[in-house]
Amino acid sequence: MNPEARVKIKTIWISLLLLLGFLFLDRVLFPIALFEFPNELEWDTSPWYNFLHKQRNIRFEKGEKGILVAGSSVALYSAYPQQITDEVRTSNIKDGEKFRAE
């Protein structure tokens, strides 16, 4: 094998290893580092992080249907998830008793 072919193969291997390392960091380590710790931020400090954290940590029961209320911090004060849950459950919506808002 000539030296140029060795350099090309070595370059391909290094590129592949760097790509795999980046994918490992992006898909495995960063989500653990970002979302496994408790969220103690207020909603107005980092709304995108808070939304992603809330979205990842919401767990609905098997027979339960979920509603995720999203909006600005001002909208959150005017949309109470418990009131939405109560309103949907007492309405005539099909399977309304299975809904829960977060």
Phi, psi and omega in degrees: 000132182282163184298327180294320179294321177297319179295319179296315180296318179297320178296319178296316179297316179296318178297317179296317178295320177296318178297314178295322176296318178296316179297321177297314178299315185290320186264338185247303187283316183296316177299324177294314182293328183274320193248353181275344178274153178297144180271110180247014179277150173280159186296329184277350181279320181211080187296324181292317178296317181297320178296313180297320179296315179296317181297321181287331187261357178286131177233121176256151178293167185298317181268009185260144176251133187254150174234122176258113180275120181238145178173188179285172180295329177291319179294329180296327180287338180260351178241102181268117183303324180294321178293322177296317178300312180298318181296317180292320182291329180269355179277180180266022180289139178299131182059031182297331181288349180268356183273146173216133180260144176233000000 
